[in-house]
Amino acid sequence: MKDALNKILGDKNLTELLTGSGLVLFFKALGMFAGYVFTYLITQYLGAESYGVYAICFTVLSIVVVVSKLGLDSASVKSISAYITEGNQEKALLYFRKSIVVVAVSSIVTGLALYLSAGWLATVFDNDLLENSLKVTALIVVPNALLHIQAEKLRGLKKMAGYSFLINGSVALLAGGLFLLLINLYSAATETSLWALGGSISVLCLVIFFKRDFKVKAPKWDSIPYKNMFALSLPMLLSSSMLVIMSWTDILLLGYYMDETQVAVYNIAFKISAIVSIVLYAINAIASPQFSVLFASSQNGQLKTLAMQIAKLNFFLTLPVMLGIVVFAPYILGFFGEEYHAGQTALLILCAGQFFSAVCGSVLTLLNMAGKEKIVRNIVGGTALLNIVLNVIFIQLYGIEGAAFATFISLILWNILGLIAVKKHFGFVMLPFIK
Protein backbone atom coordinates (compact mmCIF):
# COMPACT_ATOMS: atom_id res chain seq x y z
CA MET A 1 0.00 0.00 0.00
CA LYS A 2 2.82 2.35 0.96
CA ASP A 3 4.72 1.54 -2.23
CA ALA A 4 1.61 2.22 -4.33
CA LEU A 5 1.08 5.56 -2.59
CA ASN A 6 4.72 6.55 -3.12
CA LYS A 7 4.40 5.60 -6.78
CA ILE A 8 1.35 7.84 -7.19
CA LEU A 9 2.97 10.75 -5.36
CA GLY A 10 6.10 10.32 -7.45
CA ASP A 11 4.15 10.62 -10.71
CA LYS A 12 3.73 14.35 -11.27
CA ASN A 13 1.20 13.97 -14.08
CA LEU A 14 -0.97 11.51 -12.14
CA THR A 15 -0.85 13.63 -8.99
CA GLU A 16 -1.88 16.71 -10.94
CA LEU A 17 -4.62 14.71 -12.65
CA LEU A 18 -6.04 13.39 -9.36
CA THR A 19 -5.86 16.74 -7.60
CA GLY A 20 -7.31 18.75 -10.45
CA SER A 21 -9.97 16.24 -11.46
CA GLY A 22 -11.08 15.92 -7.84
CA LEU A 23 -11.72 19.66 -7.78
CA VAL A 24 -13.55 19.56 -11.11
CA LEU A 25 -15.55 16.54 -9.94
CA PHE A 26 -16.69 18.41 -6.83
CA PHE A 27 -17.89 21.40 -8.84
CA LYS A 28 -19.38 19.17 -11.55
CA ALA A 29 -21.34 17.24 -8.92
CA LEU A 30 -22.45 20.53 -7.37
CA GLY A 31 -23.41 21.82 -10.80
CA MET A 32 -25.36 18.70 -11.69
CA PHE A 33 -27.20 18.86 -8.36
CA ALA A 34 -28.04 22.51 -8.99
CA GLY A 35 -29.10 21.62 -12.52
CA TYR A 36 -31.43 18.92 -11.25
CA VAL A 37 -32.91 21.36 -8.73
CA PHE A 38 -33.45 23.86 -11.55
CA THR A 39 -35.04 21.11 -13.66
CA TYR A 40 -37.21 20.06 -10.73
CA LEU A 41 -38.43 23.64 -10.27
CA ILE A 42 -39.39 23.89 -13.95
CA THR A 43 -41.19 20.53 -13.98
CA GLN A 44 -43.11 21.32 -10.79
CA TYR A 45 -44.06 24.92 -11.63
CA LEU A 46 -44.56 24.60 -15.37
CA GLY A 47 -45.37 20.94 -16.03
CA ALA A 48 -43.97 18.36 -18.44
CA GLU A 49 -45.12 20.08 -21.64
CA SER A 50 -43.49 23.40 -20.79
CA TYR A 51 -40.35 21.60 -19.70
CA GLY A 52 -40.34 19.89 -23.10
CA VAL A 53 -40.37 23.32 -24.78
CA TYR A 54 -37.52 24.43 -22.49
CA ALA A 55 -35.53 21.31 -23.44
CA ILE A 56 -35.91 22.08 -27.15
CA CYS A 57 -34.85 25.71 -26.62
CA PHE A 58 -31.83 24.68 -24.54
CA THR A 59 -30.84 22.19 -27.25
CA VAL A 60 -31.05 24.89 -29.93
CA LEU A 61 -29.01 27.22 -27.70
CA SER A 62 -26.30 24.58 -27.26
CA ILE A 63 -25.98 24.04 -31.00
CA VAL A 64 -25.96 27.74 -31.88
CA VAL A 65 -23.35 28.53 -29.20
CA VAL A 66 -21.04 25.76 -30.44
CA VAL A 67 -21.22 27.20 -33.96
CA SER A 68 -20.61 30.71 -32.57
CA LYS A 69 -17.39 29.65 -30.85
CA LEU A 70 -15.87 28.44 -34.15
CA GLY A 71 -13.84 25.82 -32.28
CA LEU A 72 -11.84 28.54 -30.50
CA ASP A 73 -12.85 27.23 -27.07
CA SER A 74 -11.07 23.88 -27.59
CA ALA A 75 -8.25 25.55 -29.53
CA SER A 76 -7.73 27.99 -26.64
CA VAL A 77 -7.08 25.16 -24.18
CA LYS A 78 -4.44 23.66 -26.44
CA SER A 79 -2.81 26.93 -27.54
CA ILE A 80 -2.84 28.80 -24.23
CA SER A 81 -1.45 25.80 -22.30
CA ALA A 82 1.28 25.38 -24.96
CA TYR A 83 2.23 29.10 -24.82
CA ILE A 84 2.35 29.02 -21.03
CA THR A 85 4.60 25.93 -21.12
CA GLU A 86 6.93 27.83 -23.45
CA GLY A 87 6.97 30.76 -21.01
CA ASN A 88 5.19 33.02 -23.50
CA GLN A 89 2.36 34.61 -21.51
CA GLU A 90 2.19 37.52 -23.93
CA LYS A 91 1.07 35.32 -26.83
CA ALA A 92 -1.31 33.43 -24.55
CA LEU A 93 -2.99 36.74 -23.69
CA LEU A 94 -3.16 37.78 -27.33
CA TYR A 95 -4.67 34.44 -28.35
CA PHE A 96 -7.39 34.89 -25.75
CA ARG A 97 -8.14 38.48 -26.77
CA LYS A 98 -8.41 37.64 -30.46
CA SER A 99 -10.64 34.68 -29.63
CA ILE A 100 -12.98 36.92 -27.61
CA VAL A 101 -13.27 39.40 -30.50
CA VAL A 102 -14.01 36.71 -33.08
CA VAL A 103 -16.56 34.93 -30.87
CA ALA A 104 -18.30 38.20 -29.95
CA VAL A 105 -18.89 38.99 -33.62
CA SER A 106 -19.90 35.46 -34.63
CA SER A 107 -22.31 35.06 -31.68
CA ILE A 108 -24.05 38.33 -32.52
CA VAL A 109 -24.59 37.04 -36.07
CA THR A 110 -25.84 33.60 -35.00
CA GLY A 111 -28.01 35.05 -32.23
CA LEU A 112 -29.65 37.43 -34.69
CA ALA A 113 -30.20 34.58 -37.15
CA LEU A 114 -31.91 32.53 -34.44
CA TYR A 115 -34.12 35.46 -33.43
CA LEU A 116 -35.25 36.05 -37.01
CA SER A 117 -35.91 32.35 -37.66
CA ALA A 118 -37.84 31.72 -34.41
CA GLY A 119 -41.23 31.79 -36.16
CA TRP A 120 -40.11 29.37 -38.85
CA LEU A 121 -38.64 26.95 -36.28
CA ALA A 122 -41.88 27.04 -34.28
CA THR A 123 -43.69 26.02 -37.48
CA VAL A 124 -41.24 23.15 -38.05
CA PHE A 125 -41.92 21.79 -34.56
CA ASP A 126 -45.62 22.57 -34.94
CA ASN A 127 -45.74 24.41 -31.60
CA ASP A 128 -46.74 28.07 -31.31
CA LEU A 129 -45.27 28.24 -27.79
CA LEU A 130 -41.79 27.90 -29.25
CA GLU A 131 -41.61 31.22 -31.10
CA ASN A 132 -41.35 33.56 -28.10
CA SER A 133 -39.21 31.07 -26.20
CA LEU A 134 -36.74 30.84 -29.08
CA LYS A 135 -36.56 34.64 -29.29
CA VAL A 136 -35.58 34.75 -25.63
CA THR A 137 -33.07 31.97 -26.31
CA ALA A 138 -31.50 34.06 -29.08
CA LEU A 139 -30.69 36.79 -26.54
CA ILE A 140 -28.66 34.32 -24.47
CA VAL A 141 -26.33 33.30 -27.31
CA VAL A 142 -23.76 36.13 -26.98
CA PRO A 143 -23.15 35.98 -23.19
CA ASN A 144 -23.15 32.17 -23.25
CA ALA A 145 -20.52 31.97 -26.00
CA LEU A 146 -18.32 34.59 -24.31
CA LEU A 147 -18.60 32.84 -20.95
CA HIS A 148 -17.40 29.57 -22.48
CA ILE A 149 -14.37 31.21 -24.09
CA GLN A 150 -13.40 32.79 -20.77
CA ALA A 151 -13.85 29.50 -18.96
CA GLU A 152 -11.66 27.63 -21.46
CA LYS A 153 -8.97 30.28 -20.99
CA LEU A 154 -8.92 29.36 -17.30
CA ARG A 155 -8.63 25.67 -18.20
CA GLY A 156 -5.67 26.44 -20.47
CA LEU A 157 -4.06 28.26 -17.54
CA LYS A 158 -4.87 25.24 -15.32
CA LYS A 159 -6.96 27.41 -13.02
CA MET A 160 -9.40 24.61 -12.48
CA ALA A 161 -11.29 26.10 -9.54
CA GLY A 162 -12.38 29.11 -11.60
CA TYR A 163 -13.08 26.98 -14.66
CA SER A 164 -15.16 24.48 -12.72
CA PHE A 165 -17.15 27.18 -10.97
CA LEU A 166 -18.02 28.93 -14.23
CA ILE A 167 -18.89 25.87 -16.28
CA ASN A 168 -20.67 23.84 -13.64
CA GLY A 169 -22.45 24.93 -10.50
CA SER A 170 -22.62 28.68 -10.85
CA VAL A 171 -25.08 29.04 -13.76
CA ALA A 172 -27.66 26.58 -12.44
CA LEU A 173 -27.44 27.94 -8.88
CA LEU A 174 -28.06 31.50 -10.01
CA ALA A 175 -30.70 30.41 -12.51
CA GLY A 176 -32.63 28.56 -9.81
CA GLY A 177 -32.70 31.64 -7.58
CA LEU A 178 -33.74 33.93 -10.43
CA PHE A 179 -36.43 31.48 -11.47
CA LEU A 180 -38.03 31.55 -8.03
CA LEU A 181 -37.98 35.34 -8.14
CA LEU A 182 -39.30 35.69 -11.69
CA ILE A 183 -42.04 33.08 -11.38
CA ASN A 184 -43.84 35.42 -8.98
CA LEU A 185 -43.33 38.49 -11.16
CA TYR A 186 -43.81 36.98 -14.60
CA SER A 187 -46.35 34.57 -16.08
CA ALA A 188 -45.84 30.85 -15.49
CA ALA A 189 -44.43 30.19 -18.96
CA THR A 190 -41.29 28.63 -20.39
CA GLU A 191 -39.83 32.09 -20.97
CA THR A 192 -39.47 32.45 -17.19
CA SER A 193 -36.89 29.65 -17.02
CA LEU A 194 -35.04 31.00 -20.07
CA TRP A 195 -34.87 34.54 -18.65
CA ALA A 196 -33.47 33.05 -15.43
CA LEU A 197 -30.86 31.06 -17.37
CA GLY A 198 -29.86 34.03 -19.51
CA GLY A 199 -29.69 36.38 -16.54
CA SER A 200 -27.36 34.09 -14.61
CA ILE A 201 -25.05 33.61 -17.61
CA SER A 202 -24.89 37.36 -18.25
CA VAL A 203 -24.04 38.18 -14.63
CA LEU A 204 -21.22 35.63 -14.55
CA CYS A 205 -19.91 36.78 -17.93
CA LEU A 206 -19.67 40.39 -16.75
CA VAL A 207 -18.03 39.45 -13.45
CA ILE A 208 -15.30 37.29 -14.99
CA PHE A 209 -14.69 39.73 -17.85
CA PHE A 210 -13.13 42.27 -15.49
CA LYS A 211 -10.85 39.74 -13.81
CA ARG A 212 -7.21 39.86 -14.86
CA ASP A 213 -5.61 36.46 -15.39
CA PHE A 214 -2.53 37.68 -17.25
CA LYS A 215 0.03 40.04 -15.73
CA VAL A 216 1.67 40.97 -19.02
CA LYS A 217 0.95 43.11 -22.06
CA ALA A 218 -0.04 41.44 -25.29
CA PRO A 219 2.32 41.64 -28.30
CA LYS A 220 1.33 43.19 -31.62
CA TRP A 221 -2.12 42.16 -32.84
CA ASP A 222 -0.80 40.45 -35.98
CA SER A 223 1.85 38.35 -34.21
CA ILE A 224 -0.69 35.51 -34.14
CA PRO A 225 -2.36 35.41 -37.57
CA TYR A 226 -6.06 34.58 -37.74
CA LYS A 227 -5.15 32.02 -40.41
CA ASN A 228 -3.13 30.02 -37.88
CA MET A 229 -5.90 30.23 -35.29
CA PHE A 230 -8.57 29.00 -37.68
CA ALA A 231 -6.32 26.23 -39.05
CA LEU A 232 -6.47 24.69 -35.56
CA SER A 233 -9.93 25.75 -34.46
CA LEU A 234 -12.06 24.91 -37.50
CA PRO A 235 -11.39 21.13 -37.44
CA MET A 236 -12.20 21.30 -33.72
CA LEU A 237 -15.37 23.25 -34.54
CA LEU A 238 -16.51 20.51 -36.88
CA SER A 239 -15.85 17.79 -34.32
CA SER A 240 -17.40 19.72 -31.42
CA SER A 241 -20.40 20.69 -33.59
CA MET A 242 -20.94 17.07 -34.52
CA LEU A 243 -20.61 16.06 -30.85
CA VAL A 244 -23.27 18.56 -29.83
CA ILE A 245 -25.51 17.62 -32.75
CA MET A 246 -25.15 13.95 -31.85
CA SER A 247 -25.89 14.71 -28.20
CA TRP A 248 -29.02 16.70 -28.99
CA THR A 249 -30.30 15.12 -32.23
CA ASP A 250 -32.58 12.86 -30.21
CA ILE A 251 -34.21 15.82 -28.42
CA LEU A 252 -34.81 17.76 -31.64
CA LEU A 253 -36.19 14.78 -33.55
CA LEU A 254 -38.37 13.74 -30.62
CA GLY A 255 -39.72 17.30 -30.64
CA TYR A 256 -40.45 16.93 -34.35
CA TYR A 257 -42.07 13.47 -34.28
CA MET A 258 -43.62 13.38 -30.80
CA ASP A 259 -45.26 15.71 -28.28
CA GLU A 260 -43.42 17.87 -25.75
CA THR A 261 -44.30 15.57 -22.84
CA GLN A 262 -42.31 12.75 -24.44
CA VAL A 263 -39.44 15.19 -25.00
CA ALA A 264 -39.55 16.08 -21.30
CA VAL A 265 -39.52 12.42 -20.17
CA TYR A 266 -36.59 11.59 -22.44
CA ASN A 267 -34.65 14.70 -21.46
CA ILE A 268 -34.92 13.82 -17.77
CA ALA A 269 -33.66 10.28 -18.52
CA PHE A 270 -30.79 11.77 -20.56
CA LYS A 271 -29.82 14.15 -17.76
CA ILE A 272 -29.78 11.35 -15.20
CA SER A 273 -27.69 9.09 -17.45
CA ALA A 274 -25.15 11.92 -17.73
CA ILE A 275 -24.22 11.24 -14.09
CA VAL A 276 -22.45 8.10 -15.33
CA SER A 277 -19.99 10.24 -17.29
CA ILE A 278 -19.33 12.73 -14.48
CA VAL A 279 -15.93 11.17 -13.69
CA LEU A 280 -14.93 11.13 -17.37
CA TYR A 281 -15.87 14.81 -17.65
CA ALA A 282 -13.81 15.75 -14.58
CA ILE A 283 -10.76 13.80 -15.74
CA ASN A 284 -10.95 15.13 -19.32
CA ALA A 285 -11.02 18.71 -18.03
CA ILE A 286 -7.55 18.17 -16.52
CA ALA A 287 -6.29 15.69 -19.11
CA SER A 288 -6.73 18.09 -22.07
CA PRO A 289 -3.94 20.56 -21.16
CA GLN A 290 -1.78 17.68 -19.85
CA PHE A 291 -2.03 15.79 -23.14
CA SER A 292 -1.25 19.00 -25.01
CA VAL A 293 1.89 19.71 -22.97
CA LEU A 294 3.20 16.12 -23.15
CA PHE A 295 2.61 15.93 -26.89
CA ALA A 296 4.20 19.35 -27.53
CA SER A 297 7.31 18.29 -25.56
CA SER A 298 7.47 14.85 -27.29
CA GLN A 299 7.11 12.92 -24.02
CA ASN A 300 5.41 9.96 -25.72
CA GLY A 301 6.14 7.52 -22.92
CA GLN A 302 4.53 9.79 -20.35
CA LEU A 303 1.61 10.36 -22.74
CA LYS A 304 0.89 6.62 -22.92
CA THR A 305 1.29 6.18 -19.15
CA LEU A 306 -1.14 9.00 -18.41
CA ALA A 307 -3.68 7.72 -20.97
CA MET A 308 -3.70 4.22 -19.45
CA GLN A 309 -3.98 5.59 -15.91
CA ILE A 310 -7.01 7.59 -17.02
CA ALA A 311 -8.66 4.52 -18.57
CA LYS A 312 -8.33 2.58 -15.29
CA LEU A 313 -9.53 5.50 -13.16
CA ASN A 314 -12.58 5.92 -15.36
CA PHE A 315 -13.51 2.25 -15.06
CA PHE A 316 -13.21 1.92 -11.30
CA LEU A 317 -14.85 5.25 -10.47
CA THR A 318 -17.68 4.99 -13.01
CA LEU A 319 -18.81 1.41 -12.33
CA PRO A 320 -20.39 2.07 -8.89
CA VAL A 321 -22.11 5.22 -10.22
CA MET A 322 -23.73 3.29 -13.07
CA LEU A 323 -24.82 0.42 -10.80
CA GLY A 324 -26.35 2.91 -8.37
CA ILE A 325 -28.44 4.55 -11.10
CA VAL A 326 -29.58 1.16 -12.46
CA VAL A 327 -30.72 -0.05 -9.02
CA PHE A 328 -32.47 3.19 -8.01
CA ALA A 329 -33.76 4.25 -11.44
CA PRO A 330 -37.50 4.07 -10.51
CA TYR A 331 -37.01 6.23 -7.43
CA ILE A 332 -34.84 8.80 -9.22
CA LEU A 333 -37.31 9.20 -12.08
CA GLY A 334 -40.26 9.34 -9.70
CA PHE A 335 -38.70 12.32 -7.94
CA PHE A 336 -39.59 14.48 -10.96
CA GLY A 337 -43.17 13.16 -11.23
CA GLU A 338 -45.14 10.00 -11.92
CA GLU A 339 -45.16 10.55 -15.69
CA TYR A 340 -41.35 10.30 -15.78
CA HIS A 341 -41.40 6.58 -14.87
CA ALA A 342 -42.04 6.02 -18.59
CA GLY A 343 -38.38 6.89 -19.20
CA GLN A 344 -36.90 3.95 -17.23
CA THR A 345 -36.02 1.75 -20.22
CA ALA A 346 -34.51 4.71 -22.09
CA LEU A 347 -32.50 5.59 -18.98
CA LEU A 348 -31.00 2.09 -18.72
CA ILE A 349 -30.04 2.08 -22.42
CA LEU A 350 -28.42 5.51 -22.13
CA CYS A 351 -26.52 4.46 -18.98
CA ALA A 352 -25.05 1.47 -20.83
CA GLY A 353 -23.78 3.73 -23.61
CA GLN A 354 -22.31 6.25 -21.17
CA PHE A 355 -20.53 3.48 -19.25
CA PHE A 356 -18.91 2.10 -22.42
CA SER A 357 -17.77 5.61 -23.28
CA ALA A 358 -16.22 6.01 -19.83
CA VAL A 359 -14.47 2.62 -20.01
CA CYS A 360 -12.82 3.67 -23.28
CA GLY A 361 -11.26 6.57 -21.42
CA SER A 362 -10.42 9.88 -23.04
CA VAL A 363 -9.70 8.69 -26.58
CA LEU A 364 -11.10 11.70 -28.42
CA THR A 365 -9.54 14.13 -25.94
CA LEU A 366 -6.14 12.52 -26.50
CA LEU A 367 -6.50 12.64 -30.28
CA ASN A 368 -7.66 16.29 -30.22
CA MET A 369 -4.83 17.48 -27.99
CA ALA A 370 -2.15 15.44 -29.79
CA GLY A 371 -2.54 16.95 -33.24
CA LYS A 372 -5.12 14.50 -34.58
CA GLU A 373 -8.09 16.87 -34.55
CA LYS A 374 -8.92 16.06 -38.18
CA ILE A 375 -9.28 12.39 -37.30
CA VAL A 376 -11.64 13.35 -34.47
CA ARG A 377 -13.59 15.47 -36.94
CA ASN A 378 -14.00 12.50 -39.28
CA ILE A 379 -14.96 10.06 -36.51
CA VAL A 380 -17.49 12.35 -34.88
CA GLY A 381 -18.84 13.63 -38.19
CA GLY A 382 -19.50 10.13 -39.49
CA THR A 383 -21.13 8.90 -36.28
CA ALA A 384 -23.21 12.09 -36.00
CA LEU A 385 -24.67 11.51 -39.45
CA LEU A 386 -25.37 7.89 -38.54
CA ASN A 387 -26.99 9.08 -35.31
CA ILE A 388 -29.39 11.31 -37.24
CA VAL A 389 -30.41 8.44 -39.54
CA LEU A 390 -30.87 6.02 -36.63
CA ASN A 391 -32.94 8.54 -34.68
CA VAL A 392 -35.24 9.17 -37.64
CA ILE A 393 -35.83 5.42 -38.04
CA PHE A 394 -35.96 4.31 -34.40
CA ILE A 395 -38.02 7.20 -32.98
CA GLN A 396 -40.83 6.50 -35.41
CA LEU A 397 -40.70 2.79 -34.51
CA TYR A 398 -39.99 2.81 -30.77
CA GLY A 399 -40.41 6.37 -29.47
CA ILE A 400 -38.09 7.50 -26.67
CA GLU A 401 -36.54 4.01 -26.38
CA GLY A 402 -35.62 4.26 -30.06
CA ALA A 403 -33.89 7.60 -29.46
CA ALA A 404 -31.95 6.08 -26.56
CA PHE A 405 -30.88 3.09 -28.67
CA ALA A 406 -29.69 5.37 -31.49
CA THR A 407 -27.54 7.29 -29.00
CA PHE A 408 -26.23 4.00 -27.53
CA ILE A 409 -25.09 2.73 -30.94
CA SER A 410 -23.43 6.06 -31.76
CA LEU A 411 -21.52 6.15 -28.46
CA ILE A 412 -20.26 2.59 -28.99
CA LEU A 413 -19.16 3.30 -32.56
CA TRP A 414 -17.32 6.57 -31.98
CA ASN A 415 -15.38 5.14 -29.05
CA ILE A 416 -14.38 2.01 -30.97
CA LEU A 417 -13.17 4.15 -33.88
CA GLY A 418 -11.29 6.35 -31.40
CA LEU A 419 -9.59 3.30 -29.87
CA ILE A 420 -8.53 2.14 -33.34
CA ALA A 421 -7.10 5.60 -34.14
CA VAL A 422 -5.12 5.75 -30.88
CA LYS A 423 -3.73 2.26 -31.55
CA LYS A 424 -2.73 3.21 -35.08
CA HIS A 425 -1.03 6.52 -34.27
CA PHE A 426 0.29 5.97 -30.73
CA GLY A 427 0.73 2.20 -30.57
CA PHE A 428 -1.42 1.24 -27.59
CA VAL A 429 -5.00 0.28 -26.80
CA MET A 430 -6.55 2.79 -24.42
CA LEU A 431 -8.56 0.30 -22.39
CA PRO A 432 -8.10 -0.77 -18.76
CA PHE A 433 -6.37 -4.13 -18.15
CA ILE A 434 -4.95 -4.32 -21.69
CA LYS A 435 -1.18 -3.99 -21.94
N, C-alpha and C positions, 0 to 999 in steps of 0.2 A: 504493500500500500504506500509506504514511504517512498519507495523507488519510483512508483508511478506518479506520485505527487511531484517529486523532484524533476521527473522527466517533463511534466506539464509546465512547471514553473520555469524550466530551462528553455522551453520553446517559446521564443518571443512572439511569433506569429499566432500560436495557439492561445497564449495568455491574453494577447490583445483581442483575439476573436471572442474568447469566453467573457472577458470583462465588458467589451463593447456590446456584444450581442445580448448579454444579460440586461444591460441598461435599455437597449432597444426593446427587448422582450417585455420588460416592465411597462414601458410607455405604450407598447403595442397592445398589451393586455388591458391597460387602463383605457386606451382609445377604443378598443373593441367593446369593453364594458359600457363606456359612455355612448358608443354608437348603438348598442342594443337598447340602452335606456331611451335614447332619442327615437329609435324605431318603435319602442313600446309606447311612447307618448303619442306618436303619430297614429299607430294602430288603434289605441284606446280612444283618442279624441276624435279622429277623423274616419275610422273604419277601414275595412280591407280595400274597398274600391278606391278611396282617396289615396291610400298607401300605394296601391298599384300605379296610380298616376304619378305619384312622387318617385317611385322606382324607375319608371320610364324616363322622367325628366332627369334624374340623377345619372342614368345610363347615358343619355344624350350629352349631358354636361361632361362626363368622363371622356367620351370620345372626342368632343370638340376641343377640350383642354389639351389632350394628347396631341392633336393636330397642331394646335396653337404653339406648343413648345418646340416643334420642329426637331425633336430629338436632342435639343440642347440641354435638357435636364440630365440625361444619362451621359452625354458627352462631357458635361461639366464635372461630374464625379471623376471620370477618367483623366481629363485634362488638368483640372485643378490639383488633384492629388499628385499627378506626375510633375507639375511645375513646383509644387511645394517640396517634393522629394529632391528636385534639382536645386533647391534653394532660391527659386525665382518667384518670390511673392508678387513682384510687380506684374509679371505676365499673368499670374493667377487672378489678380485683381482685374486686369484688363479683360481677360476672358469672361469673367463674371459680368462686368459692366456691359460688354457688347452683347452678351446673351440676354440681359435684361431688356436692352433696347429693342432687339429683334423680336423677343417674345411679346413685349408690350404692343408693338405694331401689329404683329400677326394675330394676337388675341382680340384686339379691337376689330379687326377685319372679320374674324370668324364669329365673334359675338354678335356683330351687326348682321351677318349672314343668317345666323340662327334666329335672331329677332324678326327679320323680314320673312323668314320661311316658316314661322310658327303656325300660321293658319293652314298652310299646305300640309305640314306634318300632322296637325290635328285631323285633317281630312284623311290622310293615309291610315292613321290608327282608328279612324271612325269614332272619335271622342271629342266633343266640343269643349270638354273641361281642360283639354291639353293646351289650347291656344294661349290662354293667359299664363298658365303655368310655365310654358316654354319661353314666353317673353320674359318672365322673371328669371328663369334659368339663364337666359342670354346675358343678363346683367351681371351674373356671377363669373362669367368666363374670364374676364381680365384679371380680377384679384386672385382667382384660383390659380391661373397659369403663373402669375408672378410669385405667388406664395411657394409654388412647387420649385421654381428656379432657385429661390433663396434658400429653401430647405436643402436642395441638392448641393448647393455651395457649401453648406455646413457639413454635409456628409463627405465632400471632397476634402475638407479641412480636418476631418475626423472629429468634429465637434458633435458627437452623437447625442448628447443630452438635448442640445438645441434642436437638432434634426428630428429626434424622436418626438419631442414635445410638439413641434409644428405639424408634423405629418400625422401623428396619431391622436392622442387624447384631447388636445386643445380645441380643435374645431368642433367635435361632437359635444364636448362639455359646454362650450359657449352657446352652441346652437340649441342645446336642450334648455338652458336658462332663458334664452331669447324666445324660444317657442312658448314656454309657459307664460311669458310676459305678453307676447303678441296675441296669443289665443284669446285673451280677455279683451284685447283692444281691436282685434280684426275679426273678420268672419271666419268661421270654422271651415276653412277650405285648404286645399293643398298648397296654395300660395303662401300660407302662414309658415309652413315648414321650410319652404324654399327661401323666404325672406330671412328666416332665422339662420339658415345655413350660410346664405350670402353675407349677412351681417357679421357673423363670426369670422368668416374668411377675410373679409375686408379689414376688420379690426386687427387681426393678427398680421396681415400683410403690411399695414401701416406701422405697426409697432416694430417689426423686425427690419423694415426698410431703413430706419434711422439708427440701426445698430452697426457699429463699425467692427468688422471682423478682420480687416487688413490694416496694418500700421505703416503702410508704404504708399507712395504715389505711383499711379499707373504710368507705364511708358507711353510712347506715341501711339495714337489710335490705330495706325495702320501697321504696327509691328506684329499684330496677329491678323492676317488677312481673313476676310469672311469666307473666302474660297476654302481655306484650310479647315475652318470651323465646320462648314457644311459638308465637307468631304467625310468628316467623322460622324456628324450628327444625323445626316439624312438616312444612312443605312439603319441607324439606331431608331430614327423616327418610324421607318417602315416596320421594323420588328416590334417596337412598342405599340404602334398603332394596331398591328395585327393582334398583339396580345390583348389589348383592350377590346378590340372588336370580338375576338374569340371569347373573352370573358363575359361580354354583355350581349352577344348575338342572341342567346337564348331568351333574355328579357325582352329585347325588341321584337323578336319573332313571336313570342308568346303574346305580347301586346297586340300584334297584328292579327294573329289567328284566334286568340281566346280573349275572354273578358278580363277586366282589371283585377278581379278577385283572384283569379288563377295566377296572374302575375305576382300579386302580393304574397300568395302562399309559396310560390317557387322562390321568390326573392328572399323570404325569411329562411327557407331551407338552404339557399346558397350562402347567406350570411353566416349561418351556424356552421356549415361545412368549412368555411374559411378559417375557423378556429384550428382545424387540423394543420393548416400551413403556417400558423403563427410563428413556430420555431424557425421554419425555413425563411420566412420574411426577416426575422430578427438577425439570423446568421448572414443572409445575403446583404443586408444593409452594411455590415462590417466587412464582409468578404470582398465586395466590389472594389473599394480602394486598395485592399491588400493584394488582390489578384493583379490589379493595374501596376502597382509598385514592383511586385515580384517579376512580372513579365517584362516591364521596362528595364529592369536591372539584370535580366537574363538569369534569374535564379530558378531554373527549371526544376531542380530537385526539390526546393522548398515549395514551389508551386504545386507539385504533385502531392507532397506530404500534406499541405494544407487542404487540398481538395479532398483527399481521402479521409482526413480527420473530420471535415464537414459532413461527408456522407454518413459516417458512423454516428456523429452527434445527432443528425437529423432523424436517423432511424430510432435510436433509443429514446429521444425526447418526444418524438411524434407519436409513437405507438400507444403509450398510455392515454394520450389526448384523444386519439381516434376511438379507442375502445370505450372510453368514458362517454363520448357522444353517442356511440352505437347503443350502449346499454340504457342511457337515459333519454334517448331521442323523444319518446312520447311526452315526457314531462317537460322537456325543453320547449318543444313546439307548442304544448298546451299553455305555456306561460303567456304566449302572445294572443291566445284565443282558441276556442274550440275548432273553428274552421281551419286552423293551421295544421291540425292532425293529418289532413289530407296530403301533406308534404313529406310524410315519413319515408316512403319508398324513395322518393327523389333525394332526400337527405342522405340516405345510406349509400346510394349510387355515387353521389357527389363526394362523400367522405372517402370512398374507395379510390376515386381518381386523385383526390388531394393527397392521400397517403402514398400512392405510387410516385407522385411528383416529389414528395418530400424524401422518399427513399433514394431517388435518383440524385439527390443532392442539388448542387447549384450549377448544373451543367451549362445552362444558357448564360448565367452570370459569368462563369469562367470564360466561355467563348467570347462574350461581348467585351470583357475587360482585357482579353489577351489577343486583340487584333483580328478576331474572327467574326466581327459584327455582320458581315455580309452573309456568312453561313447562317447566323441566327435569323437574319432577315428571311432567307429562303426557307428555313425550317418552319418558322412561325407563320410566314405568309402562306405556305402550302397547307399547313394544318388549319389555319383560319378559314381558308376557302372550303376545305373539307367540312369544317365545323358548321359553316353556313348551310351547306347542302344537307348534312345530316339533320340539322335542326328543322329545316323545311320539311323533310320527309317524316322524321320521327314525331314532331309535335302534332302533325295532322293525324298520325296513327295512334299515339300514346299520350298526348297531352304533356303535362309537366314531367312525367317520368321519361318521356321521349327526349325532352330538352336535357334532362340530367344525363341520360345515356349518351347523347351526342357530345356533351362536355367531357364525359368520362373517356370516350374513345379518343378525343382530341388530346387530352392530357397524356394518355398512355403513348400516343404516337409521337408527340413532340419531344417527350423525354427520351424515348428510345432512339430517335434520330439524333438528339443531342448527345447521348452516350456514344453512339457510333462516331460522331464528329470528334469528340474528345479523344476517343481511342485512336482515330486516324491521325490526328494532328499532334497529340501529346503522348501517345503511347501507353495509356492506362485506361482501365475501366472504372469509372467513377461511381462504384457501388460498394456498400459496406460488405466486408468479409470476402472480397475478391482481390487477390494480390496480383 
